[in-house]
Amino acid sequence: MKHTQEIQKILEALQIQDRNPAFSTGQSHQFNQKNHWLKIDSPANGKLIASVQMASVEDLETVTQKAQKAFPIWRKIPAPKRGEIVRQIGEKLRLYKEPLGKLVSYEMGKIYQEGLGEVQEMIDICDFAVGLSRQLHGFTMHSERPEHRMYDQYHPLGLVGIISAFNFPVAVWAWNAMIAAVCGDVCIWKPSEKTPLTAWACQNIVAKVLEENQLPEGIFSLVIGDAEIGAKMSSDSRFPLISATGSTRMGKKVGEAVGARLGRALLELGGNNAIILTENADLEMAIRAIVFGAVGTCGQRCTSTRRVIIHEAIYEKVKNRLVKIYENLPIGNPLDTNTLVGPLVDKLAVESFTDALEKIKNEGGKILIGGEVLEGEKYTSGNYVKPVVAEVENHFEIVQEETFAPILYLIRYSGEIENAIEIQNDVKQGLSSAIFSTNILETETFLAHWGSDCGIANVNIGTSGAEIGGAFGGEKETGGGRESGSDAWKAYMRRQTNTINYSRELPLAQGIKFDV
């Protein structure tokens, strides 16, 4: 890897060796000289911060073979002992939280507080996984046959492929890798090409823990490559599970490839998340949640608030409040502690933003505020935009899509809460949803089985900022996967039903007689 002096300071704080990051199982690797280099620009200032040599399909094969060799060793280590390794990883992350959070911010563009929050999320999932390592339980059932015992248990799957997105460059990997590790799996991680440096930093942190515990390379592996690497992983039957986070378009390709070989796909895809404001909403709470959900990470979260469905009795008041707040949003360098809105990740994201605004206008929507691509000394990268509030109808084609940018759609509803829920559910995605109301009849209707059709449904909090203790994921074109807390760990294991006969007879189930 080649990098600038600014990145060098961060790497020194992380105590990382200057080895080539593209291929890593904990040791250095000799690359084919034909492997191309990927240039990484910071969205904060547009400057080149590093060049990374990309891994090839041949490199992926080398990593896969090493992971396969590590799996028989790792799976035989008792789960609580595996949890101890994850605990040590969590301690390393605590030690390096500030420089790693800064690297997340500098490479991806989210503000520093969010960068720190993402590293904290990794620490939290390590803590969760440590406790989980002593709770990988099955169930005992009563057999209909005398002197028989039935139970189920869970075994490691093997090799888990993790394909992550740029917007949470490290946390989503940890959701998968730490849970999979205590389950006895080994992992190969393909990060987004837009954020490889943070992935490399995490790989180095994990490698230190493995080395300190004299564990083999290949338990946690990293391959920095293009879409071909992800496609190869998805079609490879040696990966019983592929966990992929990203766009619905990408997820459909992964799901098709994994399904063709009858493998498992854990998909976390697009969101088109709405907050319902009834006339009984606490507006002070609601406005704060809306703004954070809409402009946090510059609108580049899968749980970002895209739509606000507002009762006509309070519509004008909410609209005016939001426009006033958007007029004064602090936009700027994500490492500046006064900034609340950082840049979009790259020029393609800016183009997607401006294209969406044209579609809003063409379909009859109204831009109330924002939409400018900012210029000047503070905005040298060209990736800074002014967040948008727009009046639209839910059926607009652009509203039905997920635009990964800070565009907030205001939609008016009248009548009962069921009308608002119908609007909320009338999109192809089903990730996160929320309602603000002090009326228990409205909130319970929202949570009922005929209410929100999303994987996440919140009351009096926003759509963004999920805790690791609950299962994270959504329905419809969001993919149906579940990661992180609750019993999401079962996705990383295979289930086995066992029946033990401790009698001297051989009775058959269902009372069948079969004498020979």
KAQUIJO-V714986 format. One record per pair of residues at least 4 apart in sequence whose C-alpha atoms are under 6 Angstrom apart, sorted by sequence separation. I is the first residue (numbers start at 0). GAP is how many residues later the second one is. If there is no record, write none. Layout:
i:I gap:GAP
i:I gap:GAP
This chain:
i:41 gap:4
i:54 gap:4
i:70 gap:4
i:92 gap:4
i:95 gap:4
i:96 gap:4
i:102 gap:4
i:103 gap:4
i:104 gap:4
i:124 gap:4
i:172 gap:4
i:173 gap:4
i:175 gap:4
i:176 gap:4
i:180 gap:4
i:224 gap:4
i:250 gap:4
i:251 gap:4
i:254 gap:4
i:258 gap:4
i:276 gap:4
i:282 gap:4
i:288 gap:4
i:289 gap:4
i:290 gap:4
i:291 gap:4
i:294 gap:4
i:310 gap:4
i:350 gap:4
i:360 gap:4
i:374 gap:4
i:439 gap:4
i:446 gap:4
i:473 gap:4
i:474 gap:4
i:507 gap:4
i:10 gap:5
i:40 gap:5
i:41 gap:5
i:104 gap:5
i:142 gap:5
i:179 gap:5
i:209 gap:5
i:257 gap:5
i:293 gap:5
i:298 gap:5
i:309 gap:5
i:359 gap:5
i:445 gap:5
i:474 gap:5
i:482 gap:5
i:40 gap:6
i:104 gap:6
i:142 gap:6
i:444 gap:6
i:445 gap:6
i:473 gap:6
i:481 gap:6
i:40 gap:7
i:104 gap:7
i:142 gap:7
i:331 gap:7
i:39 gap:8
i:40 gap:8
i:330 gap:8
i:333 gap:8
i:472 gap:8
i:39 gap:9
i:140 gap:9
i:329 gap:9
i:332 gap:9
i:472 gap:9
i:39 gap:10
i:104 gap:10
i:139 gap:10
i:140 gap:10
i:293 gap:10
i:329 gap:10
i:330 gap:10
i:331 gap:10
i:373 gap:10
i:471 gap:10
i:39 gap:11
i:103 gap:11
i:139 gap:11
i:292 gap:11
i:293 gap:11
i:330 gap:11
i:373 gap:11
i:470 gap:11
i:471 gap:11
i:38 gap:12
i:138 gap:12
i:292 gap:12
i:372 gap:12
i:470 gap:12
i:37 gap:13
i:138 gap:13
i:371 gap:13
i:470 gap:13
i:37 gap:14
i:100 gap:14
i:137 gap:14
i:371 gap:14
i:470 gap:14
i:36 gap:15
i:100 gap:15
i:137 gap:15
i:370 gap:15
i:469 gap:15
i:470 gap:15
i:36 gap:16
i:369 gap:16
i:467 gap:16
i:468 gap:16
i:469 gap:16
i:35 gap:17
i:36 gap:17
i:369 gap:17
i:370 gap:17
i:467 gap:17
i:470 gap:17
i:35 gap:18
i:369 gap:18
i:390 gap:18
i:454 gap:18
i:0 gap:19
i:34 gap:19
i:368 gap:19
i:386 gap:19
i:387 gap:19
i:388 gap:19
i:389 gap:19
i:390 gap:19
i:391 gap:19
i:454 gap:19
i:233 gap:20
i:368 gap:20
i:387 gap:20
i:453 gap:20
i:454 gap:20
i:247 gap:21
i:367 gap:21
i:453 gap:21
i:234 gap:22
i:242 gap:22
i:246 gap:22
i:247 gap:22
i:367 gap:22
i:431 gap:22
i:233 gap:23
i:234 gap:23
i:239 gap:23
i:240 gap:23
i:241 gap:23
i:242 gap:23
i:243 gap:23
i:244 gap:23
i:245 gap:23
i:246 gap:23
i:366 gap:23
i:430 gap:23
i:433 gap:23
i:233 gap:24
i:240 gap:24
i:242 gap:24
i:244 gap:24
i:365 gap:24
i:429 gap:24
i:430 gap:24
i:431 gap:24
i:432 gap:24
i:433 gap:24
i:434 gap:24
i:435 gap:24
i:365 gap:25
i:433 gap:25
i:434 gap:25
i:158 gap:26
i:160 gap:26
i:165 gap:26
i:364 gap:26
i:155 gap:27
i:157 gap:27
i:158 gap:27
i:159 gap:27
i:160 gap:27
i:161 gap:27
i:162 gap:27
i:163 gap:27
i:164 gap:27
i:364 gap:27
i:399 gap:27
i:155 gap:28
i:158 gap:28
i:162 gap:28
i:163 gap:28
i:165 gap:28
i:433 gap:28
i:155 gap:29
i:165 gap:29
i:433 gap:29
i:432 gap:30
i:21 gap:31
i:270 gap:31
i:273 gap:31
i:431 gap:31
i:21 gap:32
i:269 gap:32
i:272 gap:32
i:275 gap:32
i:278 gap:32
i:21 gap:33
i:89 gap:33
i:185 gap:33
i:186 gap:33
i:187 gap:33
i:188 gap:33
i:189 gap:33
i:272 gap:33
i:273 gap:33
i:274 gap:33
i:275 gap:33
i:276 gap:33
i:277 gap:33
i:187 gap:34
i:189 gap:34
i:271 gap:34
i:273 gap:34
i:89 gap:36
i:345 gap:37
i:343 gap:39
i:85 gap:40
i:342 gap:40
i:342 gap:41
i:297 gap:43
i:430 gap:43
i:429 gap:44
i:3 gap:45
i:429 gap:45
i:2 gap:46
i:429 gap:46
i:2 gap:47
i:82 gap:47
i:428 gap:47
i:430 gap:47
i:1 gap:48
i:428 gap:48
i:429 gap:48
i:1 gap:49
i:121 gap:49
i:132 gap:49
i:427 gap:49
i:428 gap:49
i:0 gap:50
i:82 gap:50
i:128 gap:50
i:0 gap:51
i:121 gap:52
i:352 gap:52
i:79 gap:53
i:117 gap:53
i:78 gap:54
i:79 gap:54
i:41 gap:65
i:43 gap:65
i:42 gap:66
i:159 gap:79
i:158 gap:80
i:164 gap:80
i:159 gap:81
i:160 gap:81
i:161 gap:81
i:162 gap:81
i:163 gap:81
i:164 gap:81
i:13 gap:82
i:159 gap:82
i:9 gap:89
i:82 gap:99
i:81 gap:100
i:311 gap:100
i:306 gap:101
i:310 gap:101
i:311 gap:101
i:305 gap:102
i:306 gap:102
i:307 gap:102
i:308 gap:102
i:309 gap:102
i:310 gap:102
i:311 gap:102
i:78 gap:103
i:308 gap:103
i:309 gap:103
i:310 gap:103
i:299 gap:104
i:299 gap:105
i:298 gap:106
i:298 gap:107
i:297 gap:108
i:74 gap:109
i:294 gap:111
i:293 gap:112
i:70 gap:115
i:302 gap:129
i:271 gap:130
i:69 gap:148
i:69 gap:149
i:66 gap:151
i:65 gap:152
i:280 gap:155
i:280 gap:156
i:271 gap:157
i:279 gap:157
i:280 gap:157
i:270 gap:158
i:274 gap:158
i:279 gap:158
i:272 gap:159
i:273 gap:159
i:274 gap:159
i:275 gap:159
i:276 gap:159
i:277 gap:159
i:270 gap:160
i:272 gap:160
i:274 gap:160
i:302 gap:160
i:303 gap:160
i:302 gap:161
i:54 gap:169
i:53 gap:170
i:54 gap:170
i:53 gap:171
i:292 gap:171
i:288 gap:173
i:20 gap:179
i:25 gap:181
i:109 gap:187
i:25 gap:191
i:24 gap:192
i:24 gap:193
i:24 gap:196
i:23 gap:197
i:23 gap:198
i:22 gap:199
i:22 gap:200
i:21 gap:201
i:21 gap:202
i:269 gap:208
i:268 gap:209
i:267 gap:210
i:268 gap:210
i:267 gap:211
i:266 gap:212
i:267 gap:213
i:266 gap:214
i:265 gap:215
i:111 gap:222
i:110 gap:223
i:111 gap:223
i:109 gap:224
i:110 gap:231
i:109 gap:232
i:108 gap:233
i:108 gap:234
i:107 gap:237
i:43 gap:289
i:42 gap:302
i:174 gap:309
i:179 gap:312
i:44 gap:335
i:45 gap:335
i:44 gap:336
i:156 gap:336
i:155 gap:337
i:156 gap:337
i:154 gap:338
i:153 gap:339
i:154 gap:339
i:153 gap:340
i:153 gap:341
i:152 gap:342
i:152 gap:343
i:151 gap:344
i:151 gap:345
i:150 gap:346
i:151 gap:346
i:150 gap:347
i:149 gap:348
i:149 gap:349
i:148 gap:350
i:148 gap:351
i:147 gap:352
i:147 gap:353
i:146 gap:355
i:146 gap:356
